[in-house]
Amino acid sequence: MGTKKHLKNKINLRKIVTLFLVLIGVSYVNAKECEGFYVTNNLDTIKCKINIEENFFHKNVYHFHRISRGVKLKDTEGVKFFRPQEIACFVVFVPSGDTCKFVSVQTDNHYFYHEVAAGKIFMYLKYQTHPYDGGMITECIFFKNDEPIKLRTMDTRKIKEKKSAFFCQTILKCWKNGKRQSSI
């Protein structure tokens, strides 16, 4: 009896390991090679290709937290890896048609910031990896006179994702329309 139970447990373990490996493979298959460019600290612009992972279950939702601490790209000289402050910025043309610009901010050597709006006040999204489940945490940060102003942390889980996206879109619309509201 003991050997049958041991054999059954061994088979179940193999199934679990196989399923885990398939899930890892699916996430890599879901990585898209996107056109883009990067700007060196000497202000040279270099065309490149950047791999961006797309959410397997939600189309046009990208895992930007995977490139926020460093970006691996391919240019004419080969594959390169850059951390913030090593380049001024990089731009990715994602398959949804959006153009996403990630910049190095002088006050943070650890993350690239996704530039959402530029002007007298700059609006950035800072993507981080959740320490427990590896999900994406998004922080909305404003800069005025090169000083950061954090509003709040936005957890991009199902319900909170819609609220945080609405919040940022509302602020962005107000800026673009030239309206100022004291309630925001």
TIVOLUM-538083 format. One line per 10 residues: number of its first residue (from 0); their letters; for each residue x, y, z of C-alpha. Coordinates in steps of 0.25 Angstrom, whole numbers. Layout:
<recs>
NUM) a) X,Y,Z; ...
</recs>
This chain:
<recs>
0) mgtkkhlknk) 0,0,0; 11,10,4; 18,9,-10; 5,12,-17; 2,24,-9; 17,28,-11; 16,26,-26; 3,34,-27; 9,46,-19; 21,45,-29
10) inlrkivtlf) 12,46,-41; 4,58,-35; 17,65,-32; 21,63,-47; 8,69,-52; 10,81,-43; 24,83,-47; 20,81,-62; 8,91,-60; 18,101,-54
20) lvligvsyvn) 28,100,-65; 17,102,-76; 12,114,-69; 26,120,-69; 27,117,-83; 14,124,-86; 19,137,-80; 31,136,-89; 23,133,-101; 15,145,-98
30) akecegfyvt) 27,155,-98; 26,164,-110; 38,170,-117; 34,185,-119; 41,196,-127; 47,207,-119; 59,216,-117; 67,220,-105; 74,233,-102; 88,233,-96
40) nnldtikcki) 93,243,-86; 100,250,-97; 87,252,-104; 90,242,-115; 77,235,-120; 78,220,-124; 68,211,-130; 65,198,-123; 56,187,-120; 51,184,-106
50) nieenffhkn) 43,172,-101; 31,175,-93; 22,165,-86; 7,166,-89; -3,161,-79; -7,147,-83; -22,149,-79; -23,164,-82; -19,169,-96; -12,182,-96
60) vyhfhrisrg) -8,181,-82; 7,181,-81; 16,177,-70; 24,190,-69; 29,186,-55; 38,176,-62; 46,188,-68; 45,198,-58; 58,195,-51; 66,192,-63
70) vklkdtegvk) 63,190,-78; 69,180,-87; 69,184,-102; 75,181,-115; 81,191,-124; 91,190,-136; 103,187,-127; 95,175,-120; 88,173,-107; 90,183,-96
80) ffrpqeiacf) 85,185,-82; 83,199,-76; 79,203,-62; 73,217,-58; 84,228,-59; 92,220,-70; 83,226,-81; 74,238,-81; 61,231,-86; 55,220,-95
90) vvfvpsgdtc) 43,220,-103; 35,207,-106; 24,206,-117; 15,196,-111; 6,187,-120; -7,194,-115; -2,207,-122; 2,214,-110; 16,221,-109; 22,219,-95
100) kfvsvqtdnh) 33,228,-90; 42,224,-78; 51,234,-72; 63,234,-62; 59,244,-51; 71,250,-44; 65,248,-30; 63,233,-32; 75,223,-37; 66,211,-35
110) yfyhevaagk) 54,212,-45; 51,217,-59; 38,226,-58; 27,225,-69; 24,239,-73; 10,241,-75; 9,257,-76; 20,267,-78; 19,282,-75; 20,291,-63
120) ifmylkyqth) 16,279,-55; 21,266,-60; 13,253,-57; 20,240,-56; 16,225,-52; 26,217,-45; 24,202,-46; 29,193,-35; 28,178,-33; 20,174,-21
130) pydggmitec) 29,166,-11; 19,155,-8; 12,151,-21; 21,158,-32; 9,166,-37; 10,181,-41; 9,193,-32; 8,206,-38; 11,219,-32; 6,232,-38
140) iffkndepik) 17,243,-35; 16,258,-40; 29,267,-41; 28,282,-40; 42,289,-41; 49,276,-40; 43,273,-27; 35,260,-26; 20,260,-20; 15,246,-17
150) lrtmdtrkik) 0,245,-17; -3,231,-13; 1,216,-16; -9,210,-26; -10,194,-26; -13,190,-40; -22,178,-35; -36,177,-41; -44,187,-34; -33,197,-30
160) ekksaffcqt) -28,197,-44; -40,203,-50; -41,214,-39; -26,217,-40; -27,218,-55; -39,227,-54; -32,236,-44; -20,238,-53; -29,240,-65; -37,250,-58
170) ilkcwkngkr) -25,258,-54; -19,257,-68; -32,262,-75; -32,274,-65; -18,278,-69; -21,276,-84; -33,284,-83; -27,295,-75; -36,293,-63; -32,293,-49
180) qssi) -40,287,-38; -37,289,-24; -44,275,-21; -33,267,-28
</recs>
